[in-house]
Amino acid sequence: MDWMLKNSSNETDGSFTFAAISFLVTTFCVLLSCFDSLTIGSVVLRFKGADNTLLLGYLTAAFSTYVVRRTTKDIATTSPNT
């Protein structure tokens, strides 16, 4: 898939893409929660505070998926039994 990010081995990596997207979404939510409202012309956008527990859970799942997948792939390729 062309839209997926590539890892350090220059291979497309779904877990790395998922981790990067979750980081960007979480960062965007935190930035928006810094403002009570945003007015553009006659349009007023109101934001609620970000739930830190939800954001932490989202990031933890994304990054742990990436780290576990990366670690198990490295172990599988460097194992002397293979």
Contacts in CASP RR format, 6 or more apart in sequence:
PFRMAT RR
TARGET T0000
AUTHOR 0000-0000-0000
METHOD contacts of the structure
MODEL  1
MDWMLKNSSNETDGSFTFAAISFLVTTFCVLLSCFDSLTIGSVVLRFKGA
DNTLLLGYLTAAFSTYVVRRTTKDIATTSPNT
1 12 0 8 1.000
3 17 0 8 1.000
4 12 0 8 1.000
4 13 0 8 1.000
4 14 0 8 1.000
4 17 0 8 1.000
5 12 0 8 1.000
5 13 0 8 1.000
5 14 0 8 1.000
5 16 0 8 1.000
5 17 0 8 1.000
5 20 0 8 1.000
6 12 0 8 1.000
6 13 0 8 1.000
6 16 0 8 1.000
7 13 0 8 1.000
7 16 0 8 1.000
7 70 0 8 1.000
13 66 0 8 1.000
13 69 0 8 1.000
15 65 0 8 1.000
15 66 0 8 1.000
15 69 0 8 1.000
15 70 0 8 1.000
16 66 0 8 1.000
16 70 0 8 1.000
18 62 0 8 1.000
18 65 0 8 1.000
18 66 0 8 1.000
19 62 0 8 1.000
19 63 0 8 1.000
19 65 0 8 1.000
19 66 0 8 1.000
21 62 0 8 1.000
22 58 0 8 1.000
22 59 0 8 1.000
22 61 0 8 1.000
22 62 0 8 1.000
22 63 0 8 1.000
23 59 0 8 1.000
23 62 0 8 1.000
25 58 0 8 1.000
26 55 0 8 1.000
26 58 0 8 1.000
26 59 0 8 1.000
29 50 0 8 1.000
29 55 0 8 1.000
30 50 0 8 1.000
30 55 0 8 1.000
32 47 0 8 1.000
32 50 0 8 1.000
33 47 0 8 1.000
33 48 0 8 1.000
33 49 0 8 1.000
33 50 0 8 1.000
35 47 0 8 1.000
36 46 0 8 1.000
36 47 0 8 1.000
37 44 0 8 1.000
37 45 0 8 1.000
37 46 0 8 1.000
37 47 0 8 1.000
38 44 0 8 1.000
38 45 0 8 1.000
38 47 0 8 1.000
39 45 0 8 1.000
76 82 0 8 1.000
END
